[in-house]
């Protein structure tokens, strides 16, 4: 690699690193679900959320395994997860840049455009350092795509190690298997054109399927379920409602990254180009992710987390489509003004995307500065662990931070780690069975309310599960509101987490409260 390439590499990595550091303080509730599994493994309780209950309430097996050393490292699980995310994100950028350097033999400065777009993408940076497994998925998918392209050129005789990176993606996230299926279908098409020897294709398939099959046999034996509990909790709300939500999710992502909308303008030029393995494989990976999002309905998290694993192929597609269009509009062409107008439009839309990102993440950053986002959950979790009797069963609407810090048994009202609630009818976060919850007789219940406990004023629920319980006459007879913890701020919205006490359960140690039935 010559000096010029080293310089461009350093510039893009620096931009990406600054962007990652910008969001380094961000996290939310979900990573702590994984952390609780990790802690229980380290304590010898097994891969469980609650001791003795084998429920697959995580969806990031490989990332979970990588976090286990964090118990003994002294770094803490959250810090270690962020360090992993930071370096896997930079590794993803390196994979993409290495691919670009090889793809363009006559490398020019503008050929790093895709790398820069990845480095400045808000979703890529935010979710890499969130404490979640997203950056690891992006690393595996981008690496697998780059190696796959190299392995399947007519000249290449390389061993198909891309299968191992696809395996990593599939072990890290359940939907990772779709990337293998997508590239396998493409491999079959290439084989018909006599570009891939049958023996090498078979070796590639076995390199993925054998270890992946063994993993699936183990998890089915251990959890006694074909799919993770997270699948039942999030993706069983009905095809049509989920498809509608998925299309909204996709539209929102492209609205937040408006330059990508120009793909619709540039795509005809790319399609007129001779079928090229890199852009064809990139398109198949992106298309498979779009199908996944439509089927599962996306998620509730900001900035399009589900697009991050295929962001590198996506921005490469944009770059290729842009370059192909520009090639048709040379300087000697009277339409060169159109070329310049399109270039200017790209710059403006990239800038608008950055503005959109800052607008969306401003409440998050403000909440971090004011300690009003996840810090209250940590404080509540510690308070419960210190003031409730050991072994008390808590029911609540978020299964991450509060259960992790309280270290008490927890009944998840959203169903992520509860196999009964996850199989109820309804979309994600709208499943509920009040009779089931009450049959468990939780000692304490935590519900999000829009107003604090105040004698004479009924509590207003924020989430569907809270509404169902507060409307239940049986719940109102059995549980008494005790204390409301403030949460949120003027930008993300103010609400409260209200603690309810079962009629036969003791009040928190040394505490007093308005034990009344005004709900």
C-alpha positions, 0 to 999 in steps of 0.5 A, spaced: 500 500 500 502 506 497 503 512 502 497 516 499 492 510 501 495 510 508 494 517 508 486 516 506 486 510 510 488 514 516 483 520 515 477 515 514 479 511 521 480 518 524 473 521 522 470 514 524 474 514 531 471 521 532 464 519 531 464 513 535 467 517 541 462 522 540 457 517 542 461 513 547 457 515 553 450 512 550 447 506 552 440 503 554 436 498 557 437 492 552 445 490 553 444 489 560 439 483 559 445 480 556 450 482 561 445 479 566 446 472 562 453 473 562 453 474 570 449 468 571 454 464 567 460 466 571 456 465 577 455 458 575 448 458 574 448 457 567 445 461 561 439 463 564 436 470 566 433 467 572 436 462 576 433 455 574 429 458 568 432 456 561 429 462 557 433 464 551 432 471 552 438 474 548 439 474 541 447 475 541 450 468 543 457 470 540 457 477 543 455 474 550 461 469 549 466 474 548 463 478 554 464 473 559 472 475 560 469 481 562 467 479 569 474 477 571 477 483 567 476 489 572 473 493 566 466 491 567 461 489 562 458 495 559 466 498 558 468 492 555 462 491 550 463 499 548 471 497 547 469 491 543 464 495 539 469 501 538 474 496 535 469 492 531 467 498 528 474 500 526 475 493 523 469 494 519 471 500 516 478 497 514 474 491 511 471 496 506 477 500 505 481 494 503 476 492 499 475 499 495 483 499 494 483 492 491 476 494 487 479 500 484 486 498 481 487 506 478 485 508 485 483 516 486 482 520 492 474 520 491 474 512 491 474 512 498 467 516 498 464 509 501 468 509 507 467 516 509 460 515 508 460 509 513 465 513 518 460 519 518 453 515 518 450 516 525 447 509 526 453 506 525 457 510 530 451 510 535 450 503 535 457 501 535 458 504 542 451 502 545 453 496 548 450 491 543 452 486 538 451 491 532 458 492 530 460 485 531 455 483 526 457 489 521 464 487 522 462 479 520 458 481 514 462 486 511 468 482 512 464 476 509 462 480 503 469 483 501 472 476 502 467 472 498 468 477 492 475 476 492 474 468 493 469 468 487 473 472 481 475 468 475 483 469 477 482 467 485 484 460 488 483 462 495 480 458 500 473 460 501 474 463 508 468 467 508 464 462 510 467 462 517 465 470 517 458 468 515 458 463 521 460 469 526 454 473 523 449 467 524 452 466 531 452 473 533 445 474 531 439 469 529 438 473 522 445 472 520 443 466 517 440 470 511 446 473 509 449 466 508 443 464 504 443 470 500 450 469 498 449 461 497 444 463 492 448 467 488 454 462 488 449 457 485 448 462 479 455 463 479 457 456 478 452 455 472 456 460 469 462 455 471 466 460 475 466 456 482 468 449 482 463 444 485 468 442 490 470 449 493 462 451 493 461 444 497 467 446 502 464 453 503 457 450 505 460 445 509 465 450 513 458 454 515 453 448 516 457 443 520 458 448 526 452 452 525 448 445 525 452 443 531 450 450 535 443 449 533 442 442 536 445 445 542 441 451 543 434 446 541 437 441 546 438 446 552 432 451 551 427 446 548 425 451 543 426 452 535 427 459 535 429 464 541 424 467 545 426 474 542 423 471 536 416 470 539 416 476 543 418 481 537 416 478 531 409 474 532 405 480 531 402 478 524 405 479 517 401 485 515 402 489 521 409 487 521 410 488 514 407 495 515 411 497 521 417 494 517 416 499 511 415 505 515 422 503 518 425 502 512 422 509 509 424 512 516 432 510 515 432 513 508 429 519 510 434 520 515 439 518 510 437 522 504 443 521 500 441 514 499 434 516 496 439 518 490 440 510 489 433 511 485 436 516 480 443 512 479 440 505 479 439 505 472 446 507 470 448 501 475 444 496 472 446 498 465 453 496 467 455 488 466 453 484 472 459 485 477 460 480 483 461 486 488 455 490 486 451 484 485 453 481 492 452 487 495 445 488 492 443 481 494 445 482 502 442 489 502 435 486 499 436 480 504 436 485 510 430 489 507 426 483 507 428 481 514 426 488 516 419 487 513 418 480 515 420 482 523 417 489 522 424 493 524 424 495 531 423 501 536 430 504 536 433 510 533 437 511 527 435 504 523 439 499 528 437 493 523 441 497 517 448 497 520 450 490 518 449 491 511 451 499 511 458 498 508 455 494 502 449 499 501 454 505 501 458 501 496 452 500 492 451 508 492 458 510 490 458 505 484 451 507 482 454 514 483 460 513 479 456 509 473 452 515 472 457 520 472 461 516 467 455 517 462 456 525 463 463 526 461 465 534 461 465 534 453 458 532 454 453 538 454 449 535 460 455 536 464 451 541 468 447 535 470 453 531 473 455 537 477 448 538 479 447 531 481 454 532 485 452 538 489 445 534 490 449 529 493 453 533 498 447 537 500 443 531 502 449 528 506 449 534 510 442 534 511 443 527 513 448 529 518 443 535 521 438 529 521 442 525 526 444 531 530 437 533 531 435 525 533 440 524 537 440 531 541 435 528 546 440 522 547 446 527 548 442 531 553 440 526 557 447 523 558 449 530 560 443 531 565 444 523 568 436 523 566 436 517 561 439 510 564 442 513 570 435 513 574 434 505 572 441 504 575 439 508 581 432 504 582 436 497 581 441 498 586 435 501 591 431 495 590 437 490 591 438 494 598 431 495 600 427 489 598 427 482 602 432 477 598 429 473 593 423 478 592 420 477 585 419 483 581 415 484 575 417 490 571 416 493 563 424 493 562 428 487 563 435 490 563 438 495 567 433 494 573 434 487 574 441 487 573 443 492 578 437 489 583 440 482 582 433 479 584 428 475 580 424 478 575 418 477 571 418 481 564 412 484 563 414 485 555 416 478 554 423 478 552 425 473 557 418 470 559 416 465 554 408 465 556 407 473 555 412 472 548 407 468 545 401 472 546 397 476 541 400 483 539 405 486 536 412 487 540 411 491 547 404 490 546 403 483 549 400 482 555 396 477 560 394 480 566 391 473 569 398 470 568 402 475 571 397 475 577 398 468 578 405 469 579 404 473 585 410 478 584 412 481 591 413 488 587 411 491 580 414 496 577 410 500 572 411 506 567 406 512 569 405 519 566 404 522 573 407 520 580 403 517 586 399 523 588 393 521 593 387 523 589 389 522 582 389 516 578 395 513 575 396 514 568 400 508 564 405 509 559 405 502 556 400 497 554 402 492 559 401 497 565 394 499 562 392 492 562 394 491 569 391 498 572 385 497 569 384 490 572 380 490 578 384 484 581 390 488 581 388 494 584 385 490 590 392 486 591 397 491 589 398 498 592 402 504 589 408 505 594 413 510 591 414 513 584 421 514 581 422 520 576 425 519 570 426 523 563 427 530 562 424 535 557 427 533 551 425 525 551 419 526 555 418 526 563 415 520 566 415 516 572 417 508 574 412 507 580 413 501 585 407 497 587 407 492 593 403 486 594 398 486 599 402 480 603 409 483 602 413 487 606 414 495 605 421 496 603 426 496 609 426 502 613 421 506 608 414 509 609 410 511 603 402 512 602 400 505 601 393 507 598 389 504 593 388 511 589 390 509 582 
